[in-house]
């Protein structure tokens, strides 16, 4: 999955969950945007960063900086260990300071691992329990392969299209409500 799919689908799922929680808590019917409902709980910007965080870390490390060592864009940040570590820090920050920013990153990261179907590569998902090395993959021509798949493979272009629609919906909602500045500064919709 690529950028739009990860970010948009994560945002859509979180928005649906927040909407469901808010509808159960509402005592009277109020007109509130779906995204405003989500932004009551989290900084949407951090959720979007979290949805891309494993790729932000692993792609440069595994494909560029240490290509001879790893030759893979799914390494440390695509593991349950990484998710557990950032979640543990998030729970500590929440318990101690009532800050949810790290838990928001962890939620985005969890969604990323699910959308990448990491259970199909258990050696990476459960690293280091199944060994200390990561599978090496052929990276020659990866950019052209991704571009080709974007236009020919439904498992690539459908999630990207869904993600694009959700992100456009956010953008239009922010523009219609004159909230672009608040979103940029505070992550609120």
GUROFI-635345 format. One record per residue (C-alpha): z negated, y negated, x; residue number from 0; residue in three letters. Coordinates in pm, 1 decimal, always signed. Each point is the difference from the previous one (the first is absolute). Layout:
<recs>
REC          z          y          x   num   residu
REC          Z          Y          X   NUM      ALA
...
</recs>
This chain:
<recs>
REC          z          y          x   num   residu
REC       +0.0       +0.0       +0.0     0      UNK
REC      +73.6     -352.2     +115.0     1      UNK
REC     -168.6     -339.6      -31.3     2      UNK
REC      +81.8      -86.3     -362.5     3      UNK
REC      -97.5     +342.9     -127.6     4      UNK
REC     -333.5       +7.9     +179.9     5      UNK
REC      -98.0     -356.5      -90.1     6      UNK
REC     +134.3      -10.7     -355.2     7      UNK
REC     -117.9     +341.9     -115.4     8      UNK
REC     -346.2      -58.7     +149.9     9      UNK
REC      -19.7     -334.0     -178.4    10      UNK
REC     +119.4     +154.3     -326.4    11      UNK
REC     -250.9     +286.4      +15.4    12      UNK
REC     -290.6     -231.5      +85.0    13      UNK
REC     +102.3     -239.5     -277.6    14      UNK
REC       +6.5     +281.2     -257.0    15      UNK
REC     -344.0     +120.1     +110.4    16      UNK
REC     -145.6     -351.6      -15.0    17      UNK
REC     +158.5      -54.3     -341.7    18      UNK
REC     -154.4     +322.0     -129.2    19      UNK
REC     -343.2      -93.7     +138.0    20      UNK
REC      +20.9     -348.6     -149.2    21      UNK
REC     +113.9     +126.3     -340.6    22      UNK
REC     -305.7     +226.0      -17.1    23      UNK
REC     -230.9     -286.2      +99.1    24      UNK
REC     +152.6     -259.9     -232.1    25      UNK
REC     -205.8      -87.3     -304.1    26      UNK
REC     +266.5     -227.4     -144.4    27      UNK
REC     +372.4       -8.6      +42.9    28      UNK
REC      +98.3     -249.3     +266.1    29      UNK
REC     +341.4      -75.3     +133.3    30      UNK
REC      -18.9      +60.2     +372.6    31      UNK
REC     +280.9      +86.9     +235.3    32      UNK
REC       +1.8     +353.1     +137.7    33      UNK
REC       -7.0     -136.7     +352.1    34      UNK
REC     -283.5     -240.1      -82.2    35      UNK
REC     -191.6     +301.5     -120.8    36      UNK
REC      +47.6     +165.3     +340.4    37      UNK
REC      -83.0     -314.1     +195.2    38      UNK
REC     -344.0       -7.3     -165.8    39      UNK
REC      -84.2     +295.1     +224.0    40      UNK
REC     +207.9      -28.1     +317.2    41      UNK
REC     +206.5     -231.1     +214.1    42      UNK
REC     +350.5     +114.9      -91.1    43      UNK
REC     +132.8     -108.4     +340.4    44      UNK
REC     -237.0     +244.2     +171.8    45      UNK
REC     +100.9     +278.6     -236.4    46      UNK
REC     +363.9      -58.1      +93.7    47      UNK
REC      -85.7       -1.8     +372.2    48      UNK
REC     -202.5     +319.8      -44.5    49      UNK
REC     +295.6     +165.6     -172.0    50      UNK
REC     +202.9      -60.8     +316.5    51      UNK
REC     -279.7      +28.7     +259.2    52      UNK
REC      +75.0     +354.6     +123.5    53      UNK
REC     +361.6      -97.9      +72.1    54      UNK
REC      -99.7     -337.9     +146.5    55      UNK
REC     -211.9     +185.5     +255.4    56      UNK
REC     +183.3     +329.0      +54.7    57      UNK
REC     +365.1     -104.2       +6.3    58      UNK
REC      -31.2     -235.1     +299.9    59      UNK
REC     -241.2     +230.4     +185.2    60      UNK
REC     +182.5     +328.0      -61.3    61      UNK
REC     +360.1     -116.2       -3.1    62      UNK
REC       +3.4     -284.6     +251.7    63      UNK
REC     -299.4      -49.3     +228.2    64      UNK
REC      -75.4     +368.9      +64.1    65      UNK
REC     +327.0     +161.6     -107.8    66      UNK
REC       -1.4     +251.6     +288.1    67      UNK
REC     -351.5     +109.9      -96.3    68      UNK
REC      +21.6      +14.2     -379.3    69      UNK
REC     +363.2      -38.0     -112.4    70      UNK
REC     -129.9      -25.5     -356.6    71      UNK
REC      -78.2     -286.3     -239.0    72      UNK
REC     -272.9     +191.4     -181.1    73      UNK
REC     -292.3      +45.5     +233.3    74      UNK
REC     -362.7     -121.2       +1.6    75      UNK
REC      +10.0     -232.3     -301.6    76      UNK
REC     +158.4     +268.6     -216.3    77      UNK
REC     -307.9     +223.2      +36.2    78      UNK
REC     -297.4      +59.1     -226.2    79      UNK
REC     -218.9      -91.1     +297.1    80      UNK
REC     +143.3     -354.1       -0.6    81      UNK
REC      -50.5      -25.8     -377.5    82      UNK
REC     -358.8     +127.6      +26.7    83      UNK
REC      -79.8     -246.0     +280.4    84      UNK
REC     +127.3     -308.7     -180.2    85      UNK
REC     -160.3     +119.2     -324.7    86      UNK
REC     -335.3      +49.1     +176.5    87      UNK
REC      +18.9     -350.2     +146.9    88      UNK
REC      +97.8     -125.6     -345.5    89      UNK
REC     -298.8     +165.7     -167.5    90      UNK
REC     -229.9     -140.7     +269.0    91      UNK
REC     +136.8     -353.2      -50.5    92      UNK
REC      -32.6      +36.2     -375.7    93      UNK
REC     -353.7     +135.4      +14.4    94      UNK
REC     -118.1     -255.2     +254.7    95      UNK
REC     +195.9     -313.9      -94.7    96      UNK
REC     +169.3      +74.7     -335.8    97      UNK
REC     +339.9      -44.5     +169.2    98      UNK
REC     +286.5     +211.0     -132.9    99      UNK
REC     +279.0      -99.6     +236.9   100      UNK
REC      -14.9     +314.8     +214.9   101      UNK
REC      -24.1     +222.3     -308.5   102      UNK
REC     +311.4     -177.0     -128.2   103      UNK
REC     +182.3      +86.8     +324.3   104      UNK
REC     -124.7     +358.3      -32.9   105      UNK
REC     +128.7      +25.2     -358.1   106      UNK
REC     +342.1     -119.5     +112.9   107      UNK
REC       -6.0     +248.1     +288.4   108      UNK
REC      -93.5     +286.3     -232.0   109      UNK
REC     +295.0      -82.7     -221.7   110      UNK
REC     +226.4      -13.6     +306.3   111      UNK
REC     -104.6     +351.6     +104.7   112      UNK
REC      +60.4     +128.0     -353.5   113      UNK
REC     +342.6     -165.9      -25.9   114      UNK
REC      +96.0     +141.8     +341.2   115      UNK
REC      -94.8     +349.0     -127.3   116      UNK
REC     -207.0      +53.0     +311.9   117      UNK
REC     -123.6     +336.2     -131.7   118      UNK
REC     +344.8     +126.9     +105.3   119      UNK
REC      -93.8      -64.1     +364.8   120      UNK
REC     -354.3     +138.7      +15.8   121      UNK
REC      -12.0      -11.8     +381.3   122      UNK
REC      +22.9     -379.2      -24.1   123      UNK
REC     -210.6      -42.5     -313.0   124      UNK
REC     -288.1     +207.7     +135.3   125      UNK
REC      +28.4     -115.5     +362.9   126      UNK
REC     -185.1      +91.1     +225.1   127      UNK
REC     -127.5     +306.1     -191.4   128      UNK
REC     +334.4     +178.6      +36.0   129      UNK
REC      +69.9     -108.5     +357.9   130      UNK
REC       +8.6     -313.7     +206.8   131      UNK
REC     +376.8      -46.8      +19.2   132      UNK
REC     +238.5     -142.0     -255.8   133      UNK
REC     +333.1     +155.3      -87.7   134      UNK
REC     +286.6     -163.7     +186.9   135      UNK
REC     +298.5      -87.1     -212.3   136      UNK
REC     +350.7     -114.1      +85.4   137      UNK
REC       +7.8     -377.7      -29.1   138      UNK
REC     +356.5      -59.4     +116.7   139      UNK
REC     +184.4     -184.2     -274.1   140      UNK
REC     -305.2      -25.8     -224.1   141      UNK
REC      +87.7     -353.8     -116.0   142      UNK
REC     +351.7      +96.2     -107.9   143      UNK
REC     -135.1     +315.5     -166.5   144      UNK
REC     -246.9     -208.7     -201.1   145      UNK
REC     +271.7     -244.7     -102.5   146      UNK
REC     +226.7     +285.0     -108.2   147      UNK
REC     -282.1     +167.8     -195.3   148      UNK
REC      -80.7     -330.0     -170.8   149      UNK
REC     +338.0      +15.2     -174.7   150      UNK
REC      +49.9     +374.9      -37.8   151      UNK
REC     -337.3     +175.8      -36.8   152      UNK
REC     -181.7      -39.1     -334.3   153      UNK
REC     -332.9      +85.8     +164.4   154      UNK
REC      +45.1     -318.7     +204.6   155      UNK
REC     +180.9     -246.4     -224.4   156      UNK
REC     -193.2      +70.5     -322.8   157      UNK
REC     -347.1      -80.3     +145.3   158      UNK
REC     +149.5     -303.8     +175.0   159      UNK
REC     +151.9     -123.6     -326.9   160      UNK
REC     -327.4      +58.0     -187.7   161      UNK
REC     -191.7     -183.1     +273.5   162      UNK
REC     +247.6     -288.6       -6.4   163      UNK
REC      -35.9      -37.6     -377.5   164      UNK
REC     -381.0       -8.0      +23.7   165      UNK
REC       +3.8     -252.8     +285.9   166      UNK
REC     +250.4     -216.7     -189.2   167      UNK
REC     -226.1      +21.8     -305.6   168      UNK
REC     -288.8     -127.9     +215.7   169      UNK
REC     +215.7     -281.1     +138.8   170      UNK
REC     +121.0     -106.4     -344.3   171      UNK
REC     -353.2      +16.9     -140.8   172      UNK
REC     -128.4     -218.6     +282.7   173      UNK
REC     +284.5     -249.5      -41.1   174      UNK
REC      -34.8      -15.9     -378.9   175      UNK
REC     -375.6      -58.5      +26.3   176      UNK
REC      +35.2     -246.4     +289.6   177      UNK
REC     -218.8     +227.9     +214.9   178      UNK
REC     +210.2      +45.7     +314.7   179      UNK
REC     -230.9     -226.8     +201.5   180      UNK
REC     -313.2     +181.0     -121.6   181      UNK
REC     +159.5     +332.7      +85.2   182      UNK
REC      +92.1     -110.1     +351.1   183      UNK
REC     -346.1     -149.5      +65.6   184      UNK
REC     -229.1     +242.0     -183.7   185      UNK
REC     +199.8     +304.3     -112.5   186      UNK
REC      -64.3      -87.6     -363.3   187      UNK
REC     +247.5      +27.4     -284.6   188      UNK
</recs>
